[in-house]
Amino acid sequence: MAMVIAIVALWSYLDAASWGTILLRVLACAVILQVGYFLVILAMVLRASPNTAEIKNTKAVADGTPAVPADDLTPKGSAH
């Protein structure tokens, strides 16, 4: 993101733009990049499907049963 903003600033400077125009272009570039990043992350989260373990845990919580059986909570190799 910083590299793109730096390129926009350099391009604006070489284009002989005023400092106000450079600042406006940099701010517009930063806002567009951030909104795009947010939308991509949102799309990735919405497209993610829950895996089998998440579905089982959700069903167990809805049924009132513990999501993890008590015997799974003991350390492996424990004498208890």
Helices and strands as residue ranges (DSSP letters): H 2-14, H 19-47, H 52-63, G 70-73
